[in-house]
Amino acid sequence: MANIIYLSVTGNKQGLISRGASTIDSIGNKYQSGHEDEILVFEVSSGLSMGQNVSFQPLDIRKPIDKSSPLLAQALTNSEMLTCNFSFYRTGMNGSMELYYKIKLTEAAIVSLNCFYPNSVTHNDSQPEESLSIRFKSITWEHVMAGTSSYSIWDDRSF
């Protein structure tokens, strides 16, 4: 079973952008009790490399079109500074979902937003999605279950 990922986004202008993003009105039958103010994330991709210095690539996500979509677009157009908290869940030994990993981005900004509306004839079982690329000043990785963490600052960037 795939991991379940949730994202909480707070903007310095709009406040809690993810408020109500995982409600029935927002994402229908994908709704999960207890995560109403978080964004359901299908996919996260990030990378860093070493040349003379460590270089971070923007963190990319894919998510359903939901209540937060217009607010995230507004955050992009207004260059809003964000704090993004990702929570990764897996199936635990007892069969229930357990929080095992976290990523936190601070002084983050959306630098790209793309929407995908599937062809209703050839892909009638697919739902609209969007992808976001997020640049950030700092990132924290934490493996909650194993008790390890790391922190890095990416200051060589421009918005």
ABEGO torsion letter per residue (X at the ends): XBBBBBBBBBBAAAEBAABGAABAAAAEAABBBGAAABBBBABBBBBBBBBABBBBBBBBBBBBBBAAAAAAAAAAAAGBBBBBBBBBBBBBAAGBBBBABBBBBBGBBBABBBBBBBBAAABAABBBBBBBBBBBABBBBBBAAAGBBBBBBBABBBX
